[in-house]
Amino acid sequence: MSTTLNLTGYQLSQVANAKLEELGMEPIPSQMIYNYIRKGYIASVELVENGKTVRRVELEAAKVWLKSFIEGRRNTSNTLAELLKEF
């Protein structure tokens, strides 16, 4: 039995949106998370649940992605703020 916590895309979006809200940032739709998983932007593993193959995100991979996503949003916001100062 594995002790690794695996999250669905929906669960990851709930965690991510709670953190984004805490930081005063816009939430992201859960479908965006599923697309990121499908495209490989968020590392995931294939598991078989009830005879169906599903993709899940391990907790550590979720933490790495969320940290990177938040930093990207912060950098984009800072860049836009700097650009707007010049107008």
PDB file as gemmi writes it, atoms N, CA and C in Angstrom:
CRYST1    1.000    1.000    1.000  90.00  90.00  90.00 P 1                      
ATOM      1  N   MET A   1       0.834  -1.178   0.000  1.00  0.00           N  
ATOM      2  CA  MET A   1       0.000   0.000   0.000  1.00  0.00           C  
ATOM      3  C   MET A   1       0.880   1.244   0.000  1.00  0.00           C  
ATOM      4  N   SER A   2       0.557   2.183  -0.883  1.00  0.00           N  
ATOM      5  CA  SER A   2       1.333   3.411  -1.010  1.00  0.00           C  
ATOM      6  C   SER A   2       0.855   4.444   0.000  1.00  0.00           C  
ATOM      7  N   THR A   3       1.800   5.165   0.599  1.00  0.00           N  
ATOM      8  CA  THR A   3       1.434   6.228   1.538  1.00  0.00           C  
ATOM      9  C   THR A   3       1.506   7.593   0.874  1.00  0.00           C  
ATOM     10  N   THR A   4       1.755   7.615  -0.433  1.00  0.00           N  
ATOM     11  CA  THR A   4       1.827   8.872  -1.168  1.00  0.00           C  
ATOM     12  C   THR A   4       0.419   9.400  -1.403  1.00  0.00           C  
ATOM     13  N   LEU A   5       0.217  10.675  -1.098  1.00  0.00           N  
ATOM     14  CA  LEU A   5      -1.082  11.295  -1.326  1.00  0.00           C  
ATOM     15  C   LEU A   5      -1.168  11.726  -2.778  1.00  0.00           C  
ATOM     16  N   ASN A   6      -2.199  11.265  -3.474  1.00  0.00           N  
ATOM     17  CA  ASN A   6      -2.419  11.609  -4.873  1.00  0.00           C  
ATOM     18  C   ASN A   6      -3.689  12.438  -4.985  1.00  0.00           C  
ATOM     19  N   LEU A   7      -3.601  13.549  -5.703  1.00  0.00           N  
ATOM     20  CA  LEU A   7      -4.723  14.465  -5.852  1.00  0.00           C  
ATOM     21  C   LEU A   7      -5.328  14.392  -7.243  1.00  0.00           C  
ATOM     22  N   THR A   8      -6.637  14.534  -7.319  1.00  0.00           N  
ATOM     23  CA  THR A   8      -7.292  14.699  -8.616  1.00  0.00           C  
ATOM     24  C   THR A   8      -7.070  16.146  -9.058  1.00  0.00           C  
ATOM     25  N   GLY A   9      -7.363  16.426 -10.300  1.00  0.00           N  
ATOM     26  CA  GLY A   9      -7.249  17.800 -10.785  1.00  0.00           C  
ATOM     27  C   GLY A   9      -8.151  18.737 -10.010  1.00  0.00           C  
ATOM     28  N   TYR A  10      -9.349  18.269  -9.680  1.00  0.00           N  
ATOM     29  CA  TYR A  10     -10.292  19.090  -8.912  1.00  0.00           C  
ATOM     30  C   TYR A  10      -9.749  19.397  -7.521  1.00  0.00           C  
ATOM     31  N   GLN A  11      -9.225  18.376  -6.857  1.00  0.00           N  
ATOM     32  CA  GLN A  11      -8.657  18.582  -5.524  1.00  0.00           C  
ATOM     33  C   GLN A  11      -7.495  19.564  -5.578  1.00  0.00           C  
ATOM     34  N   LEU A  12      -6.648  19.426  -6.587  1.00  0.00           N  
ATOM     35  CA  LEU A  12      -5.526  20.343  -6.731  1.00  0.00           C  
ATOM     36  C   LEU A  12      -6.013  21.759  -6.977  1.00  0.00           C  
ATOM     37  N   SER A  13      -7.059  21.924  -7.769  1.00  0.00           N  
ATOM     38  CA  SER A  13      -7.578  23.271  -8.028  1.00  0.00           C  
ATOM     39  C   SER A  13      -8.140  23.891  -6.750  1.00  0.00           C  
ATOM     40  N   GLN A  14      -8.763  23.083  -5.899  1.00  0.00           N  
ATOM     41  CA  GLN A  14      -9.285  23.610  -4.636  1.00  0.00           C  
ATOM     42  C   GLN A  14      -8.158  24.087  -3.726  1.00  0.00           C  
ATOM     43  N   VAL A  15      -7.094  23.311  -3.637  1.00  0.00           N  
ATOM     44  CA  VAL A  15      -5.937  23.692  -2.832  1.00  0.00           C  
ATOM     45  C   VAL A  15      -5.277  24.944  -3.421  1.00  0.00           C  
ATOM     46  N   ALA A  16      -5.074  24.930  -4.730  1.00  0.00           N  
ATOM     47  CA  ALA A  16      -4.428  26.069  -5.403  1.00  0.00           C  
ATOM     48  C   ALA A  16      -5.257  27.337  -5.227  1.00  0.00           C  
ATOM     49  N   ASN A  17      -6.566  27.239  -5.401  1.00  0.00           N  
ATOM     50  CA  ASN A  17      -7.413  28.424  -5.289  1.00  0.00           C  
ATOM     51  C   ASN A  17      -7.475  28.963  -3.862  1.00  0.00           C  
ATOM     52  N   ALA A  18      -7.402  28.087  -2.881  1.00  0.00           N  
ATOM     53  CA  ALA A  18      -7.358  28.541  -1.484  1.00  0.00           C  
ATOM     54  C   ALA A  18      -6.079  29.345  -1.247  1.00  0.00           C  
ATOM     55  N   LYS A  19      -4.963  28.852  -1.777  1.00  0.00           N  
ATOM     56  CA  LYS A  19      -3.685  29.556  -1.604  1.00  0.00           C  
ATOM     57  C   LYS A  19      -3.694  30.864  -2.390  1.00  0.00           C  
ATOM     58  N   LEU A  20      -4.205  30.846  -3.611  1.00  0.00           N  
ATOM     59  CA  LEU A  20      -4.269  32.066  -4.417  1.00  0.00           C  
ATOM     60  C   LEU A  20      -5.148  33.117  -3.744  1.00  0.00           C  
ATOM     61  N   GLU A  21      -6.265  32.694  -3.180  1.00  0.00           N  
ATOM     62  CA  GLU A  21      -7.151  33.625  -2.478  1.00  0.00           C  
ATOM     63  C   GLU A  21      -6.434  34.242  -1.276  1.00  0.00           C  
ATOM     64  N   GLU A  22      -5.712  33.406  -0.556  1.00  0.00           N  
ATOM     65  CA  GLU A  22      -4.942  33.871   0.602  1.00  0.00           C  
ATOM     66  C   GLU A  22      -3.934  34.949   0.195  1.00  0.00           C  
ATOM     67  N   LEU A  23      -3.390  34.821  -1.013  1.00  0.00           N  
ATOM     68  CA  LEU A  23      -2.390  35.766  -1.513  1.00  0.00           C  
ATOM     69  C   LEU A  23      -3.014  36.935  -2.279  1.00  0.00           C  
ATOM     70  N   GLY A  24      -4.341  36.947  -2.376  1.00  0.00           N  
ATOM     71  CA  GLY A  24      -5.026  38.029  -3.075  1.00  0.00           C  
ATOM     72  C   GLY A  24      -4.945  37.921  -4.589  1.00  0.00           C  
ATOM     73  N   MET A  25      -4.781  36.709  -5.108  1.00  0.00           N  
ATOM     74  CA  MET A  25      -4.679  36.481  -6.549  1.00  0.00           C  
ATOM     75  C   MET A  25      -5.967  35.866  -7.081  1.00  0.00           C  
ATOM     76  N   GLU A  26      -6.169  36.000  -8.385  1.00  0.00           N  
ATOM     77  CA  GLU A  26      -7.351  35.445  -9.046  1.00  0.00           C  
ATOM     78  C   GLU A  26      -7.316  33.916  -9.012  1.00  0.00           C  
ATOM     79  N   PRO A  27      -8.480  33.278  -8.819  1.00  0.00           N  
ATOM     80  CA  PRO A  27      -8.536  31.813  -8.835  1.00  0.00           C  
ATOM     81  C   PRO A  27      -8.380  31.281 -10.259  1.00  0.00           C  
ATOM     82  N   ILE A  28      -8.129  29.988 -10.346  1.00  0.00           N  
ATOM     83  CA  ILE A  28      -8.015  29.336 -11.644  1.00  0.00           C  
ATOM     84  C   ILE A  28      -9.099  28.266 -11.752  1.00  0.00           C  
ATOM     85  N   PRO A  29      -9.660  28.076 -12.943  1.00  0.00           N  
ATOM     86  CA  PRO A  29     -10.691  27.043 -13.097  1.00  0.00           C  
ATOM     87  C   PRO A  29     -10.079  25.642 -13.012  1.00  0.00           C  
ATOM     88  N   SER A  30     -10.846  24.710 -12.462  1.00  0.00           N  
ATOM     89  CA  SER A  30     -10.325  23.347 -12.321  1.00  0.00           C  
ATOM     90  C   SER A  30     -10.017  22.723 -13.676  1.00  0.00           C  
ATOM     91  N   GLN A  31     -10.737  23.120 -14.734  1.00  0.00           N  
ATOM     92  CA  GLN A  31     -10.468  22.570 -16.061  1.00  0.00           C  
ATOM     93  C   GLN A  31      -9.054  22.918 -16.523  1.00  0.00           C  
ATOM     94  N   MET A  32      -8.565  24.077 -16.099  1.00  0.00           N  
ATOM     95  CA  MET A  32      -7.202  24.487 -16.442  1.00  0.00           C  
ATOM     96  C   MET A  32      -6.187  23.510 -15.840  1.00  0.00           C  
ATOM     97  N   ILE A  33      -6.453  23.068 -14.626  1.00  0.00           N  
ATOM     98  CA  ILE A  33      -5.573  22.091 -13.975  1.00  0.00           C  
ATOM     99  C   ILE A  33      -5.583  20.782 -14.758  1.00  0.00           C  
ATOM    100  N   TYR A  34      -6.765  20.318 -15.141  1.00  0.00           N  
ATOM    101  CA  TYR A  34      -6.854  19.075 -15.925  1.00  0.00           C  
ATOM    102  C   TYR A  34      -6.088  19.203 -17.240  1.00  0.00           C  
ATOM    103  N   ASN A  35      -6.179  20.358 -17.882  1.00  0.00           N  
ATOM    104  CA  ASN A  35      -5.429  20.573 -19.126  1.00  0.00           C  
ATOM    105  C   ASN A  35      -3.929  20.565 -18.869  1.00  0.00           C  
ATOM    106  N   TYR A  36      -3.493  21.199 -17.792  1.00  0.00           N  
ATOM    107  CA  TYR A  36      -2.069  21.199 -17.449  1.00  0.00           C  
ATOM    108  C   TYR A  36      -1.567  19.781 -17.178  1.00  0.00           C  
ATOM    109  N   ILE A  37      -2.399  18.977 -16.512  1.00  0.00           N  
ATOM    110  CA  ILE A  37      -2.022  17.581 -16.246  1.00  0.00           C  
ATOM    111  C   ILE A  37      -1.924  16.827 -17.568  1.00  0.00           C  
ATOM    112  N   ARG A  38      -2.940  16.984 -18.414  1.00  0.00           N  
ATOM    113  CA  ARG A  38      -2.975  16.277 -19.711  1.00  0.00           C  
ATOM    114  C   ARG A  38      -1.779  16.642 -20.581  1.00  0.00           C  
ATOM    115  N   LYS A  39      -1.404  17.926 -20.579  1.00  0.00           N  
ATOM    116  CA  LYS A  39      -0.294  18.391 -21.411  1.00  0.00           C  
ATOM    117  C   LYS A  39       1.078  18.132 -20.781  1.00  0.00           C  
ATOM    118  N   GLY A  40       1.092  17.680 -19.528  1.00  0.00           N  
ATOM    119  CA  GLY A  40       2.363  17.372 -18.870  1.00  0.00           C  
ATOM    120  C   GLY A  40       3.008  18.554 -18.173  1.00  0.00           C  
ATOM    121  N   TYR A  41       2.301  19.679 -18.058  1.00  0.00           N  
ATOM    122  CA  TYR A  41       2.854  20.838 -17.337  1.00  0.00           C  
ATOM    123  C   TYR A  41       2.899  20.573 -15.837  1.00  0.00           C  
ATOM    124  N   ILE A  42       2.003  19.720 -15.366  1.00  0.00           N  
ATOM    125  CA  ILE A  42       2.000  19.273 -13.974  1.00  0.00           C  
ATOM    126  C   ILE A  42       2.312  17.784 -13.998  1.00  0.00           C  
ATOM    127  N   ALA A  43       3.380  17.391 -13.313  1.00  0.00           N  
ATOM    128  CA  ALA A  43       3.779  15.982 -13.286  1.00  0.00           C  
ATOM    129  C   ALA A  43       2.674  15.148 -12.640  1.00  0.00           C  
ATOM    130  N   SER A  44       2.382  14.011 -13.252  1.00  0.00           N  
ATOM    131  CA  SER A  44       1.321  13.150 -12.724  1.00  0.00           C  
ATOM    132  C   SER A  44       1.700  11.691 -12.918  1.00  0.00           C  
ATOM    133  N   VAL A  45       0.929  10.840 -12.277  1.00  0.00           N  
ATOM    134  CA  VAL A  45       1.137   9.394 -12.390  1.00  0.00           C  
ATOM    135  C   VAL A  45      -0.159   8.755 -12.858  1.00  0.00           C  
ATOM    136  N   GLU A  46      -0.038   7.646 -13.556  1.00  0.00           N  
ATOM    137  CA  GLU A  46      -1.212   6.887 -13.989  1.00  0.00           C  
ATOM    138  C   GLU A  46      -1.518   5.836 -12.939  1.00  0.00           C  
ATOM    139  N   LEU A  47      -2.772   5.782 -12.544  1.00  0.00           N  
ATOM    140  CA  LEU A  47      -3.229   4.783 -11.585  1.00  0.00           C  
ATOM    141  C   LEU A  47      -4.453   4.083 -12.162  1.00  0.00           C  
ATOM    142  N   VAL A  48      -4.722   2.886 -11.669  1.00  0.00           N  
ATOM    143  CA  VAL A  48      -5.927   2.178 -12.067  1.00  0.00           C  
ATOM    144  C   VAL A  48      -6.873   2.200 -10.870  1.00  0.00           C  
ATOM    145  N   GLU A  49      -8.044   2.819 -11.079  1.00  0.00           N  
ATOM    146  CA  GLU A  49      -9.067   2.887 -10.033  1.00  0.00           C  
ATOM    147  C   GLU A  49     -10.365   2.337 -10.599  1.00  0.00           C  
ATOM    148  N   ASN A  50     -10.899   1.342  -9.936  1.00  0.00           N  
ATOM    149  CA  ASN A  50     -12.146   0.709 -10.373  1.00  0.00           C  
ATOM    150  C   ASN A  50     -12.078   0.272 -11.835  1.00  0.00           C  
ATOM    151  N   GLY A  51     -10.923  -0.248 -12.241  1.00  0.00           N  
ATOM    152  CA  GLY A  51     -10.764  -0.752 -13.597  1.00  0.00           C  
ATOM    153  C   GLY A  51     -10.507   0.317 -14.644  1.00  0.00           C  
ATOM    154  N   LYS A  52     -10.429   1.579 -14.249  1.00  0.00           N  
ATOM    155  CA  LYS A  52     -10.183   2.674 -15.187  1.00  0.00           C  
ATOM    156  C   LYS A  52      -8.824   3.292 -14.899  1.00  0.00           C  
ATOM    157  N   THR A  53      -8.113   3.663 -15.962  1.00  0.00           N  
ATOM    158  CA  THR A  53      -6.828   4.339 -15.810  1.00  0.00           C  
ATOM    159  C   THR A  53      -7.088   5.825 -15.630  1.00  0.00           C  
ATOM    160  N   VAL A  54      -6.524   6.386 -14.561  1.00  0.00           N  
ATOM    161  CA  VAL A  54      -6.702   7.809 -14.253  1.00  0.00           C  
ATOM    162  C   VAL A  54      -5.343   8.436 -13.982  1.00  0.00           C  
ATOM    163  N   ARG A  55      -5.273   9.756 -14.125  1.00  0.00           N  
ATOM    164  CA  ARG A  55      -4.041  10.487 -13.826  1.00  0.00           C  
ATOM    165  C   ARG A  55      -4.241  11.225 -12.515  1.00  0.00           C  
ATOM    166  N   ARG A  56      -3.244  11.136 -11.645  1.00  0.00           N  
ATOM    167  CA  ARG A  56      -3.280  11.813 -10.356  1.00  0.00           C  
ATOM    168  C   ARG A  56      -1.959  12.554 -10.157  1.00  0.00           C  
ATOM    169  N   VAL A  57      -2.011  13.589  -9.352  1.00  0.00           N  
ATOM    170  CA  VAL A  57      -0.823  14.386  -9.054  1.00  0.00           C  
ATOM    171  C   VAL A  57      -0.385  14.070  -7.630  1.00  0.00           C  
ATOM    172  N   GLU A  58       0.870  13.642  -7.492  1.00  0.00           N  
ATOM    173  CA  GLU A  58       1.388  13.359  -6.160  1.00  0.00           C  
ATOM    174  C   GLU A  58       1.570  14.684  -5.414  1.00  0.00           C  
ATOM    175  N   LEU A  59       1.436  14.630  -4.106  1.00  0.00           N  
ATOM    176  CA  LEU A  59       1.475  15.838  -3.284  1.00  0.00           C  
ATOM    177  C   LEU A  59       2.739  16.661  -3.524  1.00  0.00           C  
ATOM    178  N   GLU A  60       3.885  16.020  -3.584  1.00  0.00           N  
ATOM    179  CA  GLU A  60       5.140  16.762  -3.787  1.00  0.00           C  
ATOM    180  C   GLU A  60       5.170  17.455  -5.147  1.00  0.00           C  
ATOM    181  N   ALA A  61       4.675  16.783  -6.180  1.00  0.00           N  
ATOM    182  CA  ALA A  61       4.616  17.394  -7.516  1.00  0.00           C  
ATOM    183  C   ALA A  61       3.642  18.564  -7.510  1.00  0.00           C  
ATOM    184  N   ALA A  62       2.548  18.450  -6.759  1.00  0.00           N  
ATOM    185  CA  ALA A  62       1.572  19.535  -6.656  1.00  0.00           C  
ATOM    186  C   ALA A  62       2.204  20.752  -5.992  1.00  0.00           C  
ATOM    187  N   LYS A  63       2.985  20.529  -4.949  1.00  0.00           N  
ATOM    188  CA  LYS A  63       3.661  21.638  -4.252  1.00  0.00           C  
ATOM    189  C   LYS A  63       4.645  22.348  -5.180  1.00  0.00           C  
ATOM    190  N   VAL A  64       5.410  21.569  -5.936  1.00  0.00           N  
ATOM    191  CA  VAL A  64       6.387  22.145  -6.865  1.00  0.00           C  
ATOM    192  C   VAL A  64       5.671  22.984  -7.922  1.00  0.00           C  
ATOM    193  N   TRP A  65       4.604  22.435  -8.506  1.00  0.00           N  
ATOM    194  CA  TRP A  65       3.872  23.166  -9.531  1.00  0.00           C  
ATOM    195  C   TRP A  65       3.242  24.441  -8.967  1.00  0.00           C  
ATOM    196  N   LEU A  66       2.604  24.341  -7.801  1.00  0.00           N  
ATOM    197  CA  LEU A  66       1.919  25.501  -7.236  1.00  0.00           C  
ATOM    198  C   LEU A  66       2.900  26.620  -6.915  1.00  0.00           C  
ATOM    199  N   LYS A  67       4.037  26.275  -6.365  1.00  0.00           N  
ATOM    200  CA  LYS A  67       5.062  27.289  -6.069  1.00  0.00           C  
ATOM    201  C   LYS A  67       5.491  27.985  -7.358  1.00  0.00           C  
ATOM    202  N   SER A  68       5.735  27.212  -8.402  1.00  0.00           N  
ATOM    203  CA  SER A  68       6.147  27.763  -9.690  1.00  0.00           C  
ATOM    204  C   SER A  68       5.042  28.627 -10.296  1.00  0.00           C  
ATOM    205  N   PHE A  69       3.795  28.167 -10.202  1.00  0.00           N  
ATOM    206  CA  PHE A  69       2.659  28.902 -10.751  1.00  0.00           C  
ATOM    207  C   PHE A  69       2.490  30.252 -10.057  1.00  0.00           C  
ATOM    208  N   ILE A  70       2.592  30.252  -8.738  1.00  0.00           N  
ATOM    209  CA  ILE A  70       2.451  31.493  -7.975  1.00  0.00           C  
ATOM    210  C   ILE A  70       3.576  32.458  -8.314  1.00  0.00           C  
ATOM    211  N   GLU A  71       4.795  31.962  -8.401  1.00  0.00           N  
ATOM    212  CA  GLU A  71       5.922  32.827  -8.767  1.00  0.00           C  
ATOM    213  C   GLU A  71       5.729  33.418 -10.158  1.00  0.00           C  
ATOM    214  N   GLY A  72       5.232  32.609 -11.078  1.00  0.00           N  
ATOM    215  CA  GLY A  72       4.965  33.098 -12.426  1.00  0.00           C  
ATOM    216  C   GLY A  72       3.921  34.198 -12.433  1.00  0.00           C  
ATOM    217  N   ARG A  73       2.883  34.013 -11.643  1.00  0.00           N  
ATOM    218  CA  ARG A  73       1.846  35.052 -11.540  1.00  0.00           C  
ATOM    219  C   ARG A  73       2.412  36.321 -10.922  1.00  0.00           C  
ATOM    220  N   ARG A  74       3.229  36.170  -9.911  1.00  0.00           N  
ATOM    221  CA  ARG A  74       3.826  37.353  -9.270  1.00  0.00           C  
ATOM    222  C   ARG A  74       4.717  38.098 -10.259  1.00  0.00           C  
ATOM    223  N   ASN A  75       5.520  37.365 -10.996  1.00  0.00           N  
ATOM    224  CA  ASN A  75       6.427  37.992 -11.959  1.00  0.00           C  
ATOM    225  C   ASN A  75       5.650  38.673 -13.082  1.00  0.00           C  
ATOM    226  N   THR A  76       4.601  38.047 -13.554  1.00  0.00           N  
ATOM    227  CA  THR A  76       3.774  38.642 -14.602  1.00  0.00           C  
ATOM    228  C   THR A  76       3.112  39.909 -14.091  1.00  0.00           C  
ATOM    229  N   SER A  77       2.600  39.861 -12.872  1.00  0.00           N  
ATOM    230  CA  SER A  77       1.947  41.037 -12.289  1.00  0.00           C  
ATOM    231  C   SER A  77       2.932  42.183 -12.146  1.00  0.00           C  
ATOM    232  N   ASN A  78       4.136  41.870 -11.698  1.00  0.00           N  
ATOM    233  CA  ASN A  78       5.149  42.911 -11.529  1.00  0.00           C  
ATOM    234  C   ASN A  78       5.536  43.515 -12.868  1.00  0.00           C  
ATOM    235  N   THR A  79       5.670  42.671 -13.884  1.00  0.00           N  
ATOM    236  CA  THR A  79       6.027  43.140 -15.209  1.00  0.00           C  
ATOM    237  C   THR A  79       4.940  44.058 -15.765  1.00  0.00           C  
ATOM    238  N   LEU A  80       3.688  43.658 -15.621  1.00  0.00           N  
ATOM    239  CA  LEU A  80       2.579  44.472 -16.104  1.00  0.00           C  
ATOM    240  C   LEU A  80       2.505  45.793 -15.350  1.00  0.00           C  
ATOM    241  N   ALA A  81       2.734  45.753 -14.044  1.00  0.00           N  
ATOM    242  CA  ALA A  81       2.701  46.982 -13.247  1.00  0.00           C  
ATOM    243  C   ALA A  81       3.790  47.941 -13.713  1.00  0.00           C  
ATOM    244  N   GLU A  82       4.963  47.417 -14.007  1.00  0.00           N  
ATOM    245  CA  GLU A  82       6.060  48.256 -14.488  1.00  0.00           C  
ATOM    246  C   GLU A  82       5.729  48.868 -15.845  1.00  0.00           C  
ATOM    247  N   LEU A  83       5.138  48.064 -16.715  1.00  0.00           N  
ATOM    248  CA  LEU A  83       4.761  48.570 -18.037  1.00  0.00           C  
ATOM    249  C   LEU A  83       3.707  49.673 -17.936  1.00  0.00           C  
ATOM    250  N   LEU A  84       2.748  49.482 -17.051  1.00  0.00           N  
ATOM    251  CA  LEU A  84       1.679  50.466 -16.901  1.00  0.00           C  
ATOM    252  C   LEU A  84       2.184  51.783 -16.327  1.00  0.00           C  
ATOM    253  N   LYS A  85       3.239  51.754 -15.562  1.00  0.00           N  
ATOM    254  CA  LYS A  85       3.821  52.987 -15.007  1.00  0.00           C  
ATOM    255  C   LYS A  85       4.319  53.906 -16.113  1.00  0.00           C  
ATOM    256  N   GLU A  86       4.741  53.319 -17.231  1.00  0.00           N  
ATOM    257  CA  GLU A  86       5.312  54.096 -18.314  1.00  0.00           C  
ATOM    258  C   GLU A  86       4.251  54.762 -19.180  1.00  0.00           C  
ATOM    259  N   PHE A  87       2.992  54.422 -19.026  1.00  0.00           N  
ATOM    260  CA  PHE A  87       1.933  55.009 -19.851  1.00  0.00           C  
ATOM    261  C   PHE A  87       1.251  56.157 -19.141  1.00  0.00           C  
TER     262      PHE A  87                                                      
END                                                                             
